[in-house]
């Protein structure tokens, strides 16, 4: 049938999706939301997801890309992108649209945890998180899994889950106190206030501020990464990192942090009366929360 004839446009016609390779050959330009490139001893794994939200599929694809990056001969691996958001954690819109939002929440969180754990367990090279924009919730914890966090000035971090009525996961109970101390970690996750890049550096959440315009962030990160890779002290730092991770594992395995966090999250996901469901729905639909409310300090999380 043709235009104007019955049945011409009564069903959608889909174009096939052709996955772009992680490393593009010379001369090829195409859109892709995950890309890997290498410059000497430095690997750059960039990702760019709209709004910073990471669905189950996004997390699994980025994990596959991470594993690919680990096969490359580098001493420094930079994770990040240059668009507005680094990551805001699990994808609430995809979860809300799912036939089983509780089940999709669980799948998404476990995929996010798999990714964060892979970064934490990378001990054969130095890992840098490069935040060209904002990050929140599990996205902040993904960044903190790296050895160094570089943040463009003007970015804002929200290292908490409270506005969705959640305890949180992504190994935050390991990574956050390790950086800022137990008292500050408790305050950040219960007060649920935004943290400027300057404050983040002051309290140890961020290691380096990058004071450039957004369009200059990627080249400046590349320059700084080259300096890091050329540092004669880098091999010692990598060895010390591996030793420290081994000691931490003996003290309390990452699996135990994950088990404890997920037990709290599972209870919220699969309880239909938990505030998370109404808060998530209101957030996605840009509606008032009504009777749903975030937790307040002192309540069980």
C-alpha positions as CSV (number, residue, x, y, z in Angstrom):
1,X,0.0,0.0,0.0
2,X,1.1,3.6,-0.5
3,X,0.2,7.0,1.0
4,X,-3.5,7.6,1.0
5,X,-4.3,4.0,0.7
6,X,-5.9,2.0,3.6
7,X,-3.4,0.5,5.9
8,X,-0.5,2.8,4.8
9,X,0.2,4.3,8.2
10,X,-1.8,2.0,10.6
11,X,1.3,0.6,12.2
12,X,4.7,2.0,13.1
13,X,7.7,1.4,10.9
14,X,10.9,1.0,13.0
15,X,14.4,1.5,11.8
16,X,16.9,-1.1,13.2
17,X,19.3,0.1,15.9
18,X,22.9,-0.5,14.9
19,X,25.2,-0.4,17.9
20,X,28.2,1.9,17.5
21,X,31.5,0.4,18.6
22,X,33.0,1.7,21.8
23,X,36.1,2.8,19.9
24,X,35.3,4.6,16.7
25,X,37.6,4.1,13.8
26,X,39.4,7.1,12.3
27,X,37.1,9.3,10.2
28,X,33.8,7.8,11.6
29,X,31.5,10.1,13.3
30,X,28.3,8.8,14.8
31,X,26.2,9.3,17.9
32,X,26.6,7.0,20.8
33,X,25.9,7.4,24.5
34,X,28.9,5.4,25.7
35,X,32.3,5.7,24.1
36,X,35.9,4.6,24.9
37,X,39.0,6.2,23.6
38,X,42.7,5.9,24.6
39,X,45.5,8.4,24.7
40,X,48.7,6.6,25.5
41,X,48.5,5.2,29.0
42,X,45.1,6.9,29.7
43,X,41.7,5.4,28.9
44,X,38.6,7.7,28.7
45,X,35.2,6.0,29.2
46,X,32.6,8.6,28.6
47,X,28.8,8.2,29.0
48,X,26.0,10.6,28.4
49,X,22.5,9.6,29.5
50,X,19.6,12.2,29.3
51,X,18.9,13.8,32.6
52,X,21.6,11.6,34.2
53,X,19.2,8.8,34.9
54,X,20.6,5.3,34.4
55,X,18.2,2.4,33.6
56,X,18.9,-1.2,34.1
57,X,20.0,-1.4,30.4
58,X,22.2,1.7,30.7
59,X,23.9,0.2,33.8
60,X,24.5,-3.1,32.1
61,X,25.9,-1.5,28.9
62,X,28.2,0.8,30.9
63,X,29.4,-2.2,33.0
64,X,30.2,-4.1,29.7
65,X,32.1,-1.0,28.5
66,X,34.0,-0.8,31.8
67,X,35.0,-4.4,31.5
68,X,36.2,-3.7,28.0
69,X,38.2,-0.7,29.2
70,X,40.0,-2.9,31.8
71,X,41.3,-5.1,28.9
72,X,43.2,-2.1,27.5
73,X,46.8,-1.4,28.7
74,X,46.3,1.8,30.7
75,X,47.5,3.1,34.0
76,X,44.8,5.8,34.4
77,X,41.1,5.3,33.6
78,X,38.8,8.3,33.5
79,X,35.1,7.8,33.9
80,X,32.7,10.6,33.0
81,X,31.3,12.9,30.5
82,X,30.9,16.6,29.6
83,X,27.1,17.0,29.5
84,X,24.9,18.6,32.2
85,X,24.7,15.5,34.5
86,X,27.3,12.9,35.6
87,X,24.7,10.6,37.0
88,X,21.5,10.8,39.1
89,X,21.3,7.1,39.8
90,X,18.4,4.7,39.0
91,X,15.9,5.7,36.3
92,X,12.7,6.6,38.0
93,X,10.8,7.2,34.8
94,X,11.6,3.8,33.4
95,X,10.7,2.3,36.8
96,X,7.4,4.1,36.9
97,X,6.5,3.0,33.4
98,X,7.3,-0.7,34.1
99,X,4.6,-3.2,34.5
100,X,6.2,-4.1,37.9
101,X,7.8,-1.0,39.3
102,X,9.0,-2.8,42.4
103,X,10.7,-5.5,40.4
104,X,12.2,-3.0,38.0
105,X,13.5,-0.9,40.9
106,X,15.2,-4.0,42.3
107,X,16.7,-4.9,38.9
108,X,17.9,-1.3,38.3
109,X,19.5,-1.0,41.7
110,X,21.3,-4.3,41.4
111,X,22.6,-3.3,38.0
112,X,23.8,0.0,39.4
113,X,25.4,-1.9,42.3
114,X,27.2,-4.2,39.9
115,X,28.7,-1.2,38.1
116,X,29.8,0.5,41.2
117,X,31.3,-2.7,42.6
118,X,33.3,-3.2,39.4
119,X,34.8,0.3,39.8
120,X,35.6,-0.3,43.5
121,X,37.3,-3.6,42.6
122,X,39.5,-2.1,39.9
123,X,42.9,-2.2,41.6
124,X,45.4,-2.4,38.7
125,X,45.1,1.2,37.6
126,X,44.2,4.6,39.0
127,X,40.5,5.5,38.4
128,X,39.3,9.1,38.1
129,X,35.7,10.2,38.1
130,X,35.3,13.4,36.0
131,X,32.1,15.4,36.9
132,X,31.4,18.0,34.2
133,X,28.0,18.5,35.7
134,X,25.7,17.7,38.6
135,X,25.3,14.3,40.3
136,X,22.8,12.9,42.8
137,X,22.0,9.8,44.9
138,X,23.6,6.7,43.4
139,X,25.3,8.9,40.8
140,X,27.4,10.5,43.5
141,X,28.2,7.1,44.9
142,X,29.3,5.9,41.5
143,X,31.7,8.8,41.3
144,X,33.0,8.1,44.9
145,X,33.9,4.6,43.8
146,X,36.9,6.1,42.0
147,X,40.3,6.9,43.5
148,X,40.0,10.6,42.7
149,X,36.9,12.8,42.0
150,X,37.4,15.8,39.8
151,X,34.5,18.2,39.6
152,X,33.9,21.2,37.5
153,X,33.2,24.4,39.6
154,X,29.6,25.2,39.4
155,X,28.5,21.6,39.7
156,X,26.1,20.6,42.5
157,X,26.1,17.3,44.3
158,X,23.2,15.7,46.2
159,X,24.8,12.8,48.1
160,X,21.5,11.4,49.6
161,X,18.4,9.4,48.8
162,X,16.0,10.8,51.4
163,X,13.8,12.7,49.0
164,X,12.6,9.4,47.6
165,X,12.2,7.9,51.0
166,X,15.1,5.5,50.5
167,X,18.0,4.3,52.5
168,X,20.3,4.0,49.5
169,X,22.8,1.5,48.1
170,X,25.7,1.7,45.6
171,X,28.0,0.9,48.5
172,X,27.5,4.4,50.0
173,X,28.0,3.0,53.6
174,X,31.5,2.1,52.5
175,X,32.5,4.9,50.2
176,X,31.0,8.0,51.8
177,X,32.3,7.5,55.4
178,X,35.7,6.5,54.0
179,X,35.9,10.0,52.4
180,X,34.2,12.3,54.8
181,X,33.9,10.4,58.1
182,X,31.0,8.8,59.7
183,X,29.5,11.9,61.3
184,X,29.6,14.0,58.1
185,X,28.2,11.0,56.1
186,X,25.3,10.8,58.5
187,X,24.6,14.5,58.2
188,X,24.8,14.5,54.4
189,X,22.4,11.6,54.0
190,X,19.8,12.9,56.6
191,X,19.8,16.6,56.0
192,X,19.4,16.0,52.3
193,X,20.8,19.4,51.2
194,X,22.7,20.2,48.0
195,X,26.4,20.5,48.2
196,X,28.3,23.0,46.1
197,X,31.5,21.9,44.4
198,X,33.6,24.1,46.7
199,X,32.0,22.6,49.8
200,X,32.4,19.2,48.4
201,X,36.1,19.8,48.1
202,X,36.4,21.2,51.6
203,X,34.8,18.2,53.2
204,X,36.7,15.6,51.1
205,X,33.8,14.6,48.8
206,X,35.8,15.9,45.8
207,X,39.6,15.8,45.4
208,X,40.1,18.4,42.7
209,X,38.1,21.4,41.4
210,X,38.3,22.1,37.7
211,X,37.6,25.9,37.2
212,X,36.7,26.0,33.5
213,X,33.7,26.6,31.4
214,X,31.6,23.5,30.4
215,X,33.0,23.3,26.9
216,X,36.6,23.4,28.3
217,X,36.1,20.6,30.8
218,X,36.9,17.6,28.6
219,X,40.2,19.0,27.3
220,X,41.2,20.2,30.7
221,X,40.5,16.7,32.2
222,X,42.6,15.2,29.4
223,X,45.5,17.5,30.3
224,X,45.3,16.8,34.0
225,X,45.0,13.0,33.3
226,X,48.2,13.2,31.3
227,X,50.0,14.9,34.3
228,X,48.7,12.1,36.5
229,X,49.8,9.3,34.2
230,X,53.3,10.9,34.0
231,X,53.7,11.2,37.8
232,X,56.6,9.0,38.9
233,X,54.7,8.2,42.0
234,X,51.8,6.6,40.1
235,X,53.0,2.9,40.3
236,X,53.4,3.3,44.1
237,X,49.9,4.8,44.4
238,X,48.4,1.9,42.4
239,X,50.2,-0.7,44.6
240,X,49.0,1.2,47.8
241,X,45.5,1.2,46.5
242,X,45.5,-2.5,45.9
243,X,46.9,-3.1,49.4
244,X,44.3,-0.9,51.0
245,X,41.4,-2.5,49.1
246,X,42.6,-5.9,50.2
247,X,42.8,-4.8,53.9
248,X,39.3,-3.3,53.7
249,X,38.0,-6.5,52.2
250,X,39.4,-8.5,55.1
251,X,37.9,-6.1,57.6
252,X,34.4,-6.2,56.0
253,X,33.8,-7.6,52.5
254,X,32.0,-5.4,50.0
255,X,29.4,-8.2,49.7
256,X,28.4,-7.5,53.3
257,X,28.0,-3.7,52.6
258,X,25.9,-4.6,49.6
259,X,23.8,-7.2,51.5
260,X,23.0,-4.8,54.3
261,X,22.1,-1.9,52.0
262,X,19.9,-4.1,49.7
263,X,18.0,-5.5,52.6
264,X,16.8,-2.0,53.5
265,X,16.1,-1.1,49.9
266,X,14.2,-4.3,49.2
267,X,11.9,-3.6,52.1
268,X,11.0,-0.2,50.6
269,X,10.7,-1.4,47.0
270,X,8.3,-4.4,47.8
271,X,6.2,-2.7,50.5
272,X,3.3,-1.1,48.5
273,X,2.7,1.3,51.4
274,X,6.3,2.6,51.5
275,X,6.6,6.3,50.8
276,X,9.0,5.6,47.9
277,X,6.2,4.6,45.5
278,X,4.1,7.7,46.0
279,X,7.2,10.0,46.0
280,X,8.5,8.4,42.8
281,X,5.1,8.7,41.1
282,X,4.8,12.3,42.1
283,X,8.4,13.1,41.0
284,X,7.9,11.5,37.6
285,X,4.5,13.3,37.0
286,X,5.7,16.6,38.5
287,X,2.8,16.5,41.0
288,X,2.6,17.5,44.7
289,X,3.6,14.6,47.0
290,X,0.3,14.8,49.0
291,X,0.5,12.4,51.9
292,X,3.8,10.9,50.7
293,X,6.7,12.6,52.4
294,X,10.5,12.0,52.6
295,X,11.9,10.7,55.9
296,X,13.0,13.1,58.6
297,X,16.1,12.8,60.7
298,X,15.7,10.2,63.4
299,X,13.2,8.0,61.5
300,X,14.1,4.6,60.5
301,X,15.5,4.7,56.9
